[in-house]
């Protein structure tokens, strides 16, 4: 484990770090917007919305770290949401 962390700090070039930060920023903010809109639509409180967003960030971060350490290469976990065609239709 220490060898992996040492290699991570040694191999982390500024361009790789910036590319990773941009990827995380784009992926996370798009999901935050969706979670916030969903929370507002169902009438969630500010505390509930904040908790959802916090768990989303923690889960994405831990998943990316775990997959990166296991595969020994950079892995960015990006969220995915179903589009409008994937929503259930009206009940008949």
N, C-alpha and C positions, 0 to 999 in steps of 0.2 A: 504494500500500500504506500509506504514512504517513497519507494522508487517511482511509483506512478506520479505522486505529487511533485517530486523533485523534477521529473521529466516535464511535467505540465508547466512548472514555473520557468524551466530552462528553454522550452520550445515555444513559449507564448510570445510571438512577435506582436508589435503594436497593430499591424494591419489585421492579424488574426483576431486579436481582442476586439478591435473596433467592428469587424465584420460580425463577430458573435453578438456584440451588444446591439447592433442594428437589427439582427435577426430576432433577438429576444424582444426588443422594443416593439417591432412590427407585429410579431405573433401574439405577444401578451396584450398589447393595447387593443387589438381587434377583438380578442375574446372578452376583455374588460368591458368594452362598449356593448357587446351582446349580453353579458351578464347583467350590466346595469339596466339595460332596456327591459330585459326579462323581469328583473326584480321590481322595476317600476310598474310594469304591466300587471303583476300579481299583487301589488300592494305591500311588498316587503319593507321592513323598517331599514333605516340607515345602518343600524348595527348588523342586521342580517346580510345586507348587501356587502358591507365591508368584510364580513366573515367569508362570504362566498368568494370574493376577490382574493382575499388572503390565502384561502385554501387552494384556489386555482394557481396562484403564484408559487406556493410552497410545493404543490404536487408537480408542476411543470419543472421546477428547479431540481427537486430530488430525483425525478425521473431522468432528466438530462444528465445529471452528475453520475447516477448509477449506471446508465447505459454507456456513458463515455468511459468510465473506469473499467467496465466489463469488456468493452470492445477495444479499448486502448486507442480510440480515435474520437474526434469531436462528434458528438451527437446532440442535435438540438431538437427538443420535443416541441412540436407545434400543435396547437389545438385544432380541432376540426368540428364544424357544426353542420347539421343537416340543412340543406337549402329548402326553399319553399315547396318544391315538389316532393320532398320527403315527409312533409307534415301529414298527419292523418286527415283524411277527408271528413266531410260531415257524416254523421250517423244517419242511417236510413231506417 
